[in-house]
Amino acid sequence: MFGDLVYDAAGDGVGHHVGGFASPVQGAVEVEVAATLLEGSWADPRLADEAARWVLLAEIASDETSEMLWGDVGSLYWLIRTEDLEAGRFAEARCTMQCG
């Protein structure tokens, strides 16, 4: 019931947006990208510091109306380190996907 109320409050339920904060499906996307760059080591002591350097560029949610489905109704997330964003180095952005 609560989930239905949240979905209804979101309007069409589609979570596309540019900037701001991610609406992760499975966990912090910043940590996911950082772990990938640190060769997948979730135990790496540098993980928290690396994750803190990343910001969301865009989030594209699954959207039946547009016929875009990412896995099991997931989302695509594009992130970039703050220093790369400030310098306009968009080639340094990374994309990750999460789904339910």
N, CA and C atoms as an extended XYZ file, in Angstrom:
300
Properties=species:S:1:pos:R:3:atomname:S:1:resname:S:1:resid:I:1 pbc="F F F"
N         0.815       -1.185        0.000 N   MET     1
C         0.000        0.000        0.000 CA  MET     1
C         0.863        1.255        0.000 C   MET     1
N         1.878        1.310        0.896 N   PHE     2
C         2.751        2.482        0.942 CA  PHE     2
C         3.451        2.682       -0.403 C   PHE     2
N         3.945        1.572       -1.001 N   GLY     3
C         4.609        1.660       -2.302 CA  GLY     3
C         3.694        2.229       -3.371 C   GLY     3
N         2.437        1.863       -3.342 N   ASP     4
C         1.474        2.406       -4.299 CA  ASP     4
C         1.305        3.909       -4.114 C   ASP     4
N         1.262        4.358       -2.869 N   LEU     5
C         1.123        5.794       -2.599 CA  LEU     5
C         2.326        6.577       -3.104 C   LEU     5
N         3.524        6.030       -2.876 N   VAL     6
C         4.736        6.686       -3.359 CA  VAL     6
C         4.722        6.753       -4.878 C   VAL     6
N         4.364        5.644       -5.531 N   TYR     7
C         4.303        5.613       -6.995 CA  TYR     7
C         3.299        6.641       -7.509 C   TYR     7
N         2.118        6.699       -6.905 N   ASP     8
C         1.091        7.658       -7.328 CA  ASP     8
C         1.553        9.097       -7.134 C   ASP     8
N         2.264        9.365       -6.051 N   ALA     9
C         2.736       10.717       -5.772 CA  ALA     9
C         3.781       11.167       -6.779 C   ALA     9
N         4.477       10.227       -7.387 N   ALA    10
C         5.514       10.554       -8.364 CA  ALA    10
C         4.933       10.851       -9.741 C   ALA    10
N         3.643       10.850       -9.881 N   GLY    11
C         3.030       11.127      -11.176 CA  GLY    11
C         3.072        9.895      -12.041 C   GLY    11
N         3.781        9.988      -13.159 N   ASP    12
C         3.833        8.846      -14.070 CA  ASP    12
C         4.834        7.798      -13.620 C   ASP    12
N         5.549        8.064      -12.537 N   GLY    13
C         6.488        7.095      -11.993 CA  GLY    13
C         7.827        7.057      -12.702 C   GLY    13
N         8.012        7.874      -13.725 N   VAL    14
C         9.256        7.870      -14.490 CA  VAL    14
C        10.252        8.807      -13.823 C   VAL    14
N        11.455        8.290      -13.566 N   GLY    15
C        12.451        9.055      -12.831 CA  GLY    15
C        13.572        9.609      -13.679 C   GLY    15
N        13.287       10.128      -14.866 N   HIS    16
C        14.343       10.744      -15.675 CA  HIS    16
C        14.697       12.102      -15.061 C   HIS    16
N        15.976       12.392      -14.940 N   HIS    17
C        16.373       13.738      -14.558 CA  HIS    17
C        17.852       13.966      -14.829 C   HIS    17
N        18.204       15.243      -14.877 N   VAL    18
C        19.588       15.662      -15.096 CA  VAL    18
C        20.077       16.297      -13.806 C   VAL    18
N        21.242       15.849      -13.346 N   GLY    19
C        21.808       16.386      -12.121 CA  GLY    19
C        21.037       15.942      -10.886 C   GLY    19
N        21.371       16.545       -9.784 N   GLY    20
C        20.694       16.208       -8.537 CA  GLY    20
C        21.223       14.914       -7.949 C   GLY    20
N        20.313       14.172       -7.354 N   PHE    21
C        20.684       12.929       -6.679 CA  PHE    21
C        20.025       11.745       -7.366 C   PHE    21
N        20.743       10.645       -7.406 N   ALA    22
C        20.224        9.424       -8.018 CA  ALA    22
C        19.115        8.828       -7.163 C   ALA    22
N        18.247        8.105       -7.825 N   SER    23
C        17.237        7.284       -7.153 CA  SER    23
C        17.646        5.837       -7.383 C   SER    23
N        18.605        5.344       -6.595 N   PRO    24
C        19.156        4.013       -6.856 CA  PRO    24
C        18.144        2.900       -6.638 C   PRO    24
N        18.295        1.853       -7.430 N   VAL    25
C        17.445        0.672       -7.310 CA  VAL    25
C        18.074       -0.312       -6.324 C   VAL    25
N        19.414       -0.395       -6.323 N   GLN    26
C        20.091       -1.417       -5.521 CA  GLN    26
C        21.111       -0.885       -4.525 C   GLN    26
N        21.437        0.351       -4.561 N   GLY    27
C        22.453        0.894       -3.669 CA  GLY    27
C        23.090        2.113       -4.295 C   GLY    27
N        23.944        2.776       -3.563 N   ALA    28
C        24.563        4.016       -4.027 CA  ALA    28
C        25.329        3.808       -5.331 C   ALA    28
N        24.915        4.515       -6.372 N   VAL    29
C        25.558        4.354       -7.678 CA  VAL    29
C        26.970        4.921       -7.671 C   VAL    29
N        27.233        5.905       -6.822 N   GLU    30
C        28.573        6.461       -6.712 CA  GLU    30
C        29.554        5.403       -6.209 C   GLU    30
N        29.113        4.606       -5.262 N   VAL    31
C        29.949        3.526       -4.726 CA  VAL    31
C        30.159        2.453       -5.792 C   VAL    31
N        29.117        2.162       -6.551 N   GLU    32
C        29.217        1.154       -7.614 CA  GLU    32
C        30.256        1.557       -8.665 C   GLU    32
N        30.216        2.814       -9.097 N   VAL    33
C        31.181        3.299      -10.093 CA  VAL    33
C        32.584        3.306       -9.500 C   VAL    33
N        32.718        3.768       -8.274 N   ALA    34
C        34.031        3.802       -7.628 CA  ALA    34
C        34.616        2.404       -7.498 C   ALA    34
N        33.795        1.426       -7.119 N   ALA    35
C        34.282        0.047       -6.971 CA  ALA    35
C        34.751       -0.507       -8.305 C   ALA    35
N        34.053       -0.166       -9.367 N   THR    36
C        34.460       -0.622      -10.701 CA  THR    36
C        35.827       -0.050      -11.065 C   THR    36
N        36.024        1.228      -10.786 N   LEU    37
C        37.312        1.853      -11.101 CA  LEU    37
C        38.441        1.338      -10.225 C   LEU    37
N        38.088        0.894       -9.037 N   LEU    38
C        39.090        0.306       -8.142 CA  LEU    38
C        39.164       -1.204       -8.356 C   LEU    38
N        38.811       -1.621       -9.557 N   GLU    39
C        38.865       -3.016       -9.988 CA  GLU    39
C        37.926       -3.915       -9.189 C   GLU    39
N        36.763       -3.367       -8.829 N   GLY    40
C        35.722       -4.180       -8.224 CA  GLY    40
C        35.925       -4.556       -6.781 C   GLY    40
N        36.865       -3.929       -6.108 N   SER    41
C        37.137       -4.293       -4.724 CA  SER    41
C        36.284       -3.461       -3.770 C   SER    41
N        35.260       -4.092       -3.208 N   TRP    42
C        34.385       -3.421       -2.247 CA  TRP    42
C        35.080       -3.258       -0.900 C   TRP    42
N        36.183       -3.952       -0.686 N   ALA    43
C        36.916       -3.867        0.572 CA  ALA    43
C        38.055       -2.842        0.507 C   ALA    43
N        38.250       -2.202       -0.630 N   ASP    44
C        39.338       -1.245       -0.803 CA  ASP    44
C        39.125       -0.058        0.151 C   ASP    44
N        40.116        0.291        0.942 N   PRO    45
C        39.956        1.401        1.886 CA  PRO    45
C        39.763        2.758        1.208 C   PRO    45
N        40.077        2.846       -0.072 N   ARG    46
C        39.903        4.098       -0.811 CA  ARG    46
C        38.489        4.276       -1.354 C   ARG    46
N        37.626        3.272       -1.194 N   LEU    47
C        36.308        3.264       -1.820 CA  LEU    47
C        35.450        4.467       -1.436 C   LEU    47
N        35.339        4.774       -0.167 N   ALA    48
C        34.491        5.884        0.274 CA  ALA    48
C        34.983        7.214       -0.284 C   ALA    48
N        36.300        7.423       -0.266 N   ASP    49
C        36.848        8.676       -0.801 CA  ASP    49
C        36.615        8.790       -2.303 C   ASP    49
N        36.801        7.682       -3.025 N   GLU    50
C        36.576        7.704       -4.478 CA  GLU    50
C        35.098        7.941       -4.787 C   GLU    50
N        34.211        7.286       -4.062 N   ALA    51
C        32.767        7.451       -4.297 CA  ALA    51
C        32.334        8.896       -4.069 C   ALA    51
N        32.934        9.562       -3.096 N   ALA    52
C        32.574       10.942       -2.775 CA  ALA    52
C        32.955       11.919       -3.886 C   ALA    52
N        33.812       11.514       -4.793 N   ARG    53
C        34.246       12.382       -5.900 CA  ARG    53
C        33.261       12.403       -7.063 C   ARG    53
N        32.271       11.516       -7.065 N   TRP    54
C        31.366       11.351       -8.200 CA  TRP    54
C        30.021       12.038       -7.968 C   TRP    54
N        29.497       12.656       -9.034 N   VAL    55
C        28.175       13.286       -9.001 CA  VAL    55
C        27.361       12.780      -10.185 C   VAL    55
N        26.062       12.847      -10.038 N   LEU    56
C        25.147       12.383      -11.083 CA  LEU    56
C        25.043       13.415      -12.196 C   LEU    56
N        25.234       12.968      -13.423 N   LEU    57
C        24.965       13.804      -14.595 CA  LEU    57
C        23.519       13.630      -15.033 C   LEU    57
N        23.089       12.371      -15.164 N   ALA    58
C        21.728       12.096      -15.627 CA  ALA    58
C        21.295       10.709      -15.187 C   ALA    58
N        19.996       10.574      -15.006 N   GLU    59
C        19.385        9.282      -14.702 CA  GLU    59
C        18.239        9.083      -15.689 C   GLU    59
N        18.242        7.937      -16.356 N   ILE    60
C        17.177        7.584      -17.286 CA  ILE    60
C        16.536        6.296      -16.787 C   ILE    60
N        15.304        6.406      -16.355 N   ALA    61
C        14.582        5.262      -15.801 CA  ALA    61
C        13.908        4.466      -16.913 C   ALA    61
N        13.611        3.220      -16.625 N   SER    62
C        12.778        2.442      -17.545 CA  SER    62
C        11.471        3.198      -17.743 C   SER    62
N        10.967        3.162      -18.968 N   ASP    63
C         9.782        3.952      -19.300 CA  ASP    63
C         9.006        3.211      -20.376 C   ASP    63
N         7.918        2.567      -19.990 N   GLU    64
C         7.137        1.785      -20.947 CA  GLU    64
C         6.595        2.640      -22.083 C   GLU    64
N         6.204        3.880      -21.794 N   THR    65
C         5.661        4.770      -22.820 CA  THR    65
C         6.674        4.994      -23.943 C   THR    65
N         7.948        5.144      -23.573 N   SER    66
C         9.011        5.366      -24.556 CA  SER    66
C         9.639        4.065      -25.037 C   SER    66
N         9.133        2.948      -24.526 N   GLU    67
C         9.651        1.621      -24.859 CA  GLU    67
C        11.134        1.481      -24.524 C   GLU    67
N        11.507        2.035      -23.351 N   MET    68
C        12.874        1.893      -22.855 CA  MET    68
C        12.805        1.074      -21.572 C   MET    68
N        13.373       -0.114      -21.605 N   LEU    69
C        13.393       -0.955      -20.416 CA  LEU    69
C        14.824       -1.405      -20.160 C   LEU    69
N        15.312       -1.126      -18.975 N   TRP    70
C        16.673       -1.471      -18.595 CA  TRP    70
C        16.596       -2.623      -17.601 C   TRP    70
N        16.844       -3.821      -18.086 N   GLY    71
C        16.775       -4.993      -17.216 CA  GLY    71
C        15.358       -5.182      -16.709 C   GLY    71
N        15.223       -5.425      -15.439 N   ASP    72
C        13.925       -5.634      -14.803 CA  ASP    72
C        13.438       -4.302      -14.226 C   ASP    72
N        13.004       -3.412      -15.110 N   VAL    73
C        12.507       -2.083      -14.760 CA  VAL    73
C        13.552       -1.304      -13.954 C   VAL    73
N        14.732       -1.178      -14.527 N   GLY    74
C        15.823       -0.489      -13.858 CA  GLY    74
C        16.041        0.914      -14.377 C   GLY    74
N        17.225        1.438      -14.099 N   SER    75
C        17.604        2.781      -14.525 CA  SER    75
C        19.053        2.798      -14.974 C   SER    75
N        19.359        3.733      -15.872 N   LEU    76
C        20.731        4.021      -16.282 CA  LEU    76
C        21.173        5.276      -15.549 C   LEU    76
N        22.414        5.294      -15.106 N   TYR    77
C        22.952        6.432      -14.364 CA  TYR    77
C        24.274        6.844      -15.000 C   TYR    77
N        24.394        8.114      -15.358 N   TRP    78
C        25.665        8.649      -15.844 CA  TRP    78
C        26.234        9.515      -14.739 C   TRP    78
N        27.489        9.227      -14.366 N   LEU    79
C        28.165        9.957      -13.305 CA  LEU    79
C        29.496       10.480      -13.798 C   LEU    79
N        29.995       11.500      -13.107 N   ILE    80
C        31.279       12.088      -13.454 CA  ILE    80
C        31.931       12.607      -12.178 C   ILE    80
N        33.256       12.570      -12.139 N   ARG    81
C        33.960       13.163      -11.004 CA  ARG    81
C        33.778       14.679      -11.061 C   ARG    81
N        33.692       15.294       -9.890 N   THR    82
C        33.446       16.734       -9.848 CA  THR    82
C        34.527       17.523      -10.584 C   THR    82
N        35.788       17.115      -10.452 N   GLU    83
C        36.863       17.856      -11.126 CA  GLU    83
C        36.780       17.708      -12.650 C   GLU    83
N        36.290       16.569      -13.131 N   ASP    84
C        36.120       16.389      -14.579 CA  ASP    84
C        34.933       17.206      -15.081 C   ASP    84
N        33.893       17.300      -14.287 N   LEU    85
C        32.749       18.135      -14.658 CA  LEU    85
C        33.165       19.596      -14.746 C   LEU    85
N        33.884       20.075      -13.742 N   GLU    86
C        34.343       21.464      -13.735 CA  GLU    86
C        35.237       21.775      -14.922 C   GLU    86
N        36.024       20.802      -15.369 N   ALA    87
C        36.942       20.996      -16.494 CA  ALA    87
C        36.294       20.683      -17.841 C   ALA    87
N        35.046       20.242      -17.836 N   GLY    88
C        34.355       19.919      -19.088 CA  GLY    88
C        34.852       18.644      -19.741 C   GLY    88
N        35.433       17.741      -18.967 N   ARG    89
C        35.951       16.474      -19.505 CA  ARG    89
C        34.859       15.400      -19.450 C   ARG    89
N        33.849       15.547      -20.306 N   PHE    90
C        32.716       14.627      -20.279 CA  PHE    90
C        33.062       13.226      -20.782 C   PHE    90
N        34.183       13.080      -21.455 N   ALA    91
C        34.624       11.746      -21.881 CA  ALA    91
C        34.998       10.894      -20.669 C   ALA    91
N        35.188       11.510      -19.512 N   GLU    92
C        35.537       10.788      -18.285 CA  GLU    92
C        34.306       10.286      -17.542 C   GLU    92
N        33.114       10.611      -18.018 N   ALA    93
C        31.884       10.142      -17.373 CA  ALA    93
C        31.771        8.635      -17.488 C   ALA    93
N        31.055        8.023      -16.565 N   ARG    94
C        30.827        6.586      -16.563 CA  ARG    94
C        29.338        6.327      -16.438 C   ARG    94
N        28.906        5.202      -17.002 N   CYS    95
C        27.510        4.805      -16.943 CA  CYS    95
C        27.404        3.475      -16.204 C   CYS    95
N        26.389        3.363      -15.394 N   THR    96
C        26.085        2.093      -14.741 CA  THR    96
C        24.576        1.880      -14.796 C   THR    96
N        24.179        0.628      -14.671 N   MET    97
C        22.764        0.289      -14.683 CA  MET    97
C        22.426       -0.497      -13.432 C   MET    97
N        21.261       -0.240      -12.891 N   GLN    98
C        20.751       -1.049      -11.797 CA  GLN    98
C        19.324       -1.451      -12.146 C   GLN    98
N        18.952       -2.642      -11.745 N   CYS    99
C        17.574       -3.089      -11.959 CA  CYS    99
C        17.144       -3.964      -10.792 C   CYS    99
N        15.829       -4.094      -10.662 N   GLY   100
C        15.262       -4.831       -9.519 CA  GLY   100
C        15.342       -6.300       -9.611 C   GLY   100
